[in-house]
């Protein structure tokens, strides 16, 4: 599992300082990944839209959720159910 932030590497380093995450947080300063998955900024979202994707080992997207606001992130139970259904 990785998280991808639309920020420079030094911004990501500052963000994670003092916080432990059980996954890696990667920088996407040029929005290459964000653009590939159509996660773009909108006026409604006041910045970057929250998005979550489950991609299997073959690179197939098995689950996606792109919201408008931060509270639209899927629940952990929902995501864990998707993960447990993968072979």
Secondary structure, 3 states (H helix, E strand, C coil): CEEEECCCHHHHHHHHCCCCCCCEEEECCCCHHHHHCCCCCECCCCECCCEEEEECCCCCEEEEEECCCHHHCCCHHHHHHHHHCCC
